[in-house]
């Protein structure tokens, strides 16, 4: 007899994708519960805690939803990890285990209230214990794959071997991490990936193609973006240079080595690079003090908007990404994008930006020279750089309910 799967239970650490999955399901009245590590409403006393991003662990679209979180336990967990001096992969794996333990305790209590078998959704690397519990109850399980998995790490290893001078802080994931992931994939009834690139790499890792469903990320523009008007100068000079924005983690996987190579190739031209994001590689003094580079460092999601508004073009030369939601954030502000092929399909080459033929300093420099010499092209690309219906909550909900 076919089970009657009803509403969804979403489990997630952090505010991933601005809570897009539970928001989309809630709009269709299909969300039973959201279980997350932290939930800090505007009136919560937890707003006083200085944990990074803590105050952004809330979304008004979910204000009326039954949300279960573990704020106090999370604070205690992070304090304990700090005392133990646990960082990096050890801390990530410990946090994933901690969250699942808390979530299962809550699911045990909620189970008696369920009239039909739910669909349990959880993101990769923090789903194994949850899926084991769900399977014992006869629930349907959906894995949200946040990246292209094991094969992506192989891509990154090659880049680190190519640029060892930048790679001092990076470490490969321990075997335990990938063993957990492989078991999650086996237990998942369906696996949601956000791009054909992710699907391709997961299949290379041995994941069953029959489980994989490509569901793009979504993004809801802020209200103030609706009235934003982007303009470009008729030409660029040293007083008004071409402003190139790189926003994200400053790591080799994101293509930063090729960005730095392009800076050398474009030296002396009226081009300014804004590097916004936490530096997790060694940057030489040559680039740290380069007159054409502005190193901004880490900014919160709410602060990023001003950099999208002030830039002329967004640079996303990633070697591998599950999607790259910054592409949609850039489009919110009508910003043309230069992107690689190794991510979500947002850029239509020559329509709303350009796709790099390869991730290299030369390829980036060639396209930026076109921007520099033909600013009118940026005006055309900008008009087409808008979020389409493909990336809305309604479309996401349709994909999920069709699983």
C-alpha positions in Angstrom: 0.0 0.0 0.0 1.3 3.4 -1.0 1.9 5.7 2.0 0.1 9.0 2.3 3.0 11.4 2.7 1.6 14.8 3.9 3.4 17.8 5.2 7.1 18.4 5.4 9.5 18.7 8.3 12.6 20.8 7.5 15.8 20.5 9.4 18.6 22.9 8.8 21.6 24.5 10.4 21.9 28.2 9.8 19.9 30.5 7.5 20.9 28.6 4.4 19.3 30.1 1.2 17.5 32.6 3.5 15.3 29.7 4.6 14.0 29.2 1.0 13.0 25.6 1.4 10.7 26.1 4.4 9.4 29.4 3.1 8.4 27.8 -0.2 6.7 24.9 1.5 4.9 27.2 3.9 3.5 29.3 1.1 1.8 26.1 -0.1 0.7 25.2 3.4 2.9 22.1 3.3 5.3 22.9 6.1 4.6 21.2 9.4 7.7 22.2 11.3 11.0 23.9 10.9 13.8 22.6 13.2 16.9 24.7 13.2 19.9 25.4 15.4 19.0 29.0 16.2 16.0 31.2 15.8 16.1 34.8 17.0 13.0 36.8 16.5 13.3 40.6 16.8 11.9 40.5 20.3 14.1 37.6 21.5 16.5 38.3 24.3 19.1 36.3 22.3 19.7 39.3 20.1 22.2 40.5 22.7 24.6 37.6 22.0 27.5 38.5 19.8 27.6 35.2 17.8 28.3 35.9 14.2 25.1 36.1 12.2 22.9 35.3 15.2 20.6 38.2 14.7 19.9 37.1 11.1 18.6 33.7 12.2 15.0 34.7 11.5 12.7 35.3 8.6 9.4 37.2 8.8 7.8 34.8 6.3 8.1 32.1 8.9 6.9 34.2 11.9 3.7 32.2 12.3 5.3 28.8 11.7 6.0 26.2 14.4 9.8 26.6 14.6 11.9 24.7 17.1 15.4 25.8 17.8 18.2 25.2 20.4 19.6 28.7 21.1 20.9 28.1 24.6 22.3 24.7 23.7 24.0 26.2 20.7 25.7 28.9 22.8 26.9 26.3 25.2 28.1 24.0 22.4 30.1 26.8 20.8 31.6 27.8 24.1 32.7 24.2 24.8 34.2 23.9 21.3 36.2 27.1 21.9 37.5 25.8 25.3 38.5 22.5 23.7 40.2 24.6 20.9 38.3 22.6 18.3 38.2 24.3 14.9 38.0 23.4 11.3 36.6 20.0 10.3 36.5 18.7 13.8 34.2 21.5 14.9 32.0 21.2 11.7 31.5 17.4 12.3 30.9 18.0 16.0 28.3 20.7 15.2 26.5 18.4 12.7 26.3 15.6 15.3 25.1 18.0 18.0 22.4 19.4 15.9 21.1 16.0 14.8 20.9 14.8 18.4 18.9 17.9 19.4 16.6 17.5 16.4 16.0 13.8 16.9 15.0 14.5 20.6 12.4 17.0 19.2 11.2 14.6 16.5 10.6 11.9 19.1 8.2 14.2 20.9 6.5 15.4 17.7 6.1 12.0 16.2 3.0 11.2 18.4 1.2 14.3 17.0 1.6 13.3 13.4 -1.5 11.9 11.7 0.3 11.0 8.4 3.9 10.1 7.6 5.8 13.4 6.9 8.5 14.1 4.4 11.8 14.8 6.2 14.1 17.3 4.6 17.7 17.9 5.7 20.8 19.3 4.2 23.8 17.2 3.4 26.5 16.3 6.0 24.0 16.8 8.8 21.3 14.3 7.8 22.5 10.8 8.4 21.2 10.3 12.0 18.0 12.1 11.1 17.5 9.9 8.1 18.1 6.7 10.2 15.4 7.9 12.6 13.0 8.8 9.7 13.4 5.4 8.0 12.5 3.6 11.2 9.3 5.6 11.2 8.6 4.9 7.5 9.0 8.5 6.5 10.1 9.8 3.0 13.5 11.4 3.1 14.8 14.3 0.9 18.5 15.3 1.0 19.4 18.9 0.1 22.9 18.6 -1.4 24.6 21.9 -0.6 27.6 21.3 -3.0 28.9 18.9 -5.7 30.3 16.5 -3.0 33.4 14.4 -3.1 34.4 15.1 -6.7 34.4 18.9 -6.0 37.1 18.3 -3.4 39.2 16.6 -6.1 38.8 19.7 -8.3 40.0 21.9 -5.4 42.9 19.6 -4.6 44.2 20.1 -8.2 43.9 23.9 -7.8 45.9 23.8 -4.5 48.6 21.7 -6.2 48.7 24.3 -8.9 49.0 27.3 -6.5 50.7 25.9 -3.3 51.8 29.5 -2.3 48.1 30.3 -1.4 47.1 27.0 0.1 48.6 27.0 3.6 45.4 27.1 5.6 43.3 24.6 3.6 42.7 21.0 4.6 40.8 18.2 2.9 37.8 16.8 4.6 38.5 13.7 6.8 37.4 10.3 5.6 34.6 10.3 8.2 33.0 13.3 6.6 32.7 11.5 3.2 31.6 8.2 4.8 28.7 10.1 6.5 27.8 11.6 3.2 27.8 8.4 1.2 25.4 6.8 3.8 23.1 9.9 3.6 22.9 9.5 -0.2 22.0 5.8 0.2 19.3 6.5 2.8 17.8 9.5 0.8 14.7 8.7 -1.3 15.4 11.9 -3.3 18.4 14.2 -3.6 18.0 17.8 -4.5 20.9 19.4 -6.3 20.9 23.0 -7.4 22.6 22.8 -10.8 23.5 20.4 -13.6 27.1 20.9 -12.6 26.3 19.4 -9.2 24.4 16.5 -10.8 27.3 15.8 -13.1 29.8 15.6 -10.2 27.5 13.6 -7.9 27.0 11.0 -10.7 30.8 10.8 -11.1 31.0 10.1 -7.3 28.7 7.1 -7.8 25.4 8.6 -6.6 22.3 7.0 -8.3 21.1 9.3 -11.1 17.5 8.2 -10.4 17.6 10.0 -7.1 18.9 13.3 -8.4 16.6 16.2 -9.1 17.9 19.6 -10.3 16.2 22.4 -8.4 17.7 25.9 -8.7 18.1 28.1 -5.8 15.8 31.1 -5.4 16.1 34.6 -4.1 13.5 37.2 -3.1 14.8 40.7 -3.8 14.6 43.3 -1.0 11.9 46.0 -1.4 14.5 48.8 -1.9 15.9 47.0 -4.9 12.6 47.6 -6.9 13.3 51.3 -7.4 17.0 50.9 -8.1 18.3 52.4 -11.4 21.7 51.4 -12.6 23.7 53.8 -14.8 27.1 53.6 -16.4 29.6 56.3 -17.5 30.3 56.8 -21.2 34.0 56.0 -20.5 36.3 55.0 -17.6 39.3 56.8 -16.3 41.5 56.9 -13.2 39.0 59.2 -11.5 36.1 56.8 -12.4 37.5 53.4 -12.9 35.6 50.2 -13.9 34.5 48.7 -10.6 34.8 44.9 -10.5 33.2 43.1 -7.6 34.3 39.7 -6.2 32.1 38.8 -3.3 32.4 35.5 -1.4 35.0 33.5 0.4 38.5 34.4 -0.7 39.6 30.8 -1.4 41.0 29.0 -4.3 37.8 27.1 -5.1 36.2 30.4 -5.8 38.8 31.2 -8.5 40.6 33.9 -6.6 44.0 32.8 -8.0 42.8 33.6 -11.6 41.4 36.9 -10.3 44.8 37.8 -9.0 46.4 36.8 -12.3 44.0 39.1 -14.1 45.0 42.0 -11.9 48.6 41.6 -13.0 47.5 41.5 -16.7 45.3 44.7 -16.3 47.9 46.6 -14.3 47.8 50.4 -14.9 44.4 50.4 -16.6 41.5 52.2 -15.0 40.0 49.1 -13.3 39.4 48.7 -9.6 38.9 45.3 -8.0 36.8 45.1 -4.8 37.4 41.8 -2.9 34.6 41.4 -0.4 34.8 38.3 1.8 36.9 36.6 4.5 40.5 35.8 3.4 41.2 32.1 4.0 44.4 31.9 1.9 47.8 33.6 2.1 47.8 36.9 0.0 51.2 38.3 -0.9 52.1 41.8 0.1 52.2 42.6 -3.7 48.4 42.2 -3.9 47.7 43.3 -0.4 49.1 46.8 -1.2 48.1 46.9 -4.8 46.6 50.3 -5.8 43.9 48.7 -7.9 42.6 46.4 -5.2 40.3 47.2 -2.3 40.3 44.4 0.3 37.0 44.8 2.2 37.0 41.6 4.3 33.9 39.8 5.6 30.5 41.6 5.6 27.1 40.4 6.8 24.5 39.5 4.2 22.6 42.8 4.9 25.8 44.8 4.3 26.6 43.2 0.9 23.9 45.2 -0.9 25.8 48.4 -1.1 28.7 46.7 -2.9 26.4 45.2 -5.5 24.9 48.7 -6.0 28.3 50.5 -6.4 29.9 47.9 -8.7 29.8 47.8 -12.5 30.2 44.1 -13.0 30.1 41.0 -10.7 32.9 38.4 -11.0 32.1 34.8 -10.2 34.9 32.6 -11.6 34.3 29.6 -9.4 36.0 26.3 -10.0 33.0 24.5 -8.5 29.8 25.6 -6.7 26.5 23.9 -6.1 24.9 27.0 -7.4 26.3 30.4 -6.3 23.4 32.4 -4.8 25.5 35.6 -5.1 24.6 35.5 -8.8 21.0 36.1 -7.9 21.9 38.7 -5.4 23.9 40.5 -8.1 20.9 40.3 -10.5 18.7 41.9 -7.8 20.8 45.1 -8.4 20.8 44.7 -12.3 24.5 43.8 -12.2 25.9 42.0 -15.2 27.9 38.8 -14.3 31.1 37.2 -15.5 30.8 33.5 -14.3 32.3 30.1 -15.0 30.3 27.2 -16.2 30.9 25.3 -12.9 27.8 26.5 -11.0 24.1 27.2 -11.3 22.8 28.3 -14.7 22.1 32.0 -14.2 24.2 33.7 -16.9 23.1 33.5 -20.5 26.2 34.3 -22.4 26.1 37.7 -24.1 22.6 38.4 -22.7 22.9 39.2 -19.0 26.6 38.7 -18.7 29.4 36.4 -20.0 30.4 32.9 -19.4 34.2 32.3 -19.1 35.5 29.9 -21.7 37.9 28.7 -18.9 38.8 29.9 -15.4 42.0 31.7 -16.0 43.5 35.1 -15.5 43.7 35.6 -19.2 40.0 34.8 -19.8 38.9 37.2 -17.0 41.2 39.9 -18.3 39.9 39.6 -21.9 36.3 40.1 -20.8 37.1 43.0 -18.5 38.9 44.7 -21.4 35.7 44.5 -23.3 33.9 46.1 -20.4 36.5 48.8 -20.2 36.4 49.6 -23.9 32.7 49.3 -24.4 30.7 50.5 -21.4 27.6 50.6 -23.5 27.7 46.8 -23.6 27.3 46.8 -19.8 24.2 49.0 -20.1 22.6 46.4 -22.4 23.6 43.5 -20.2 22.3 45.3 -17.1 18.8 45.7 -18.5 18.7 41.9 -19.0 20.2 41.1 -15.6 17.0 40.4 -13.6 15.7 37.5 -11.6 13.3 35.4 -13.7 10.4 33.2 -12.7 12.9 30.2 -12.7 14.3 31.5 -9.4 11.1 32.2 -7.4 9.6 30.6 -4.3 6.6 29.5 -6.3 8.8 27.6 -8.8 10.8 26.1 -5.9 7.6 24.8 -4.2 6.4 23.3 -7.5 9.7 21.4 -7.8 9.6 20.2 -4.2 6.0 19.0 -4.4 6.7 17.1 -7.6 9.4 15.0 -5.9 
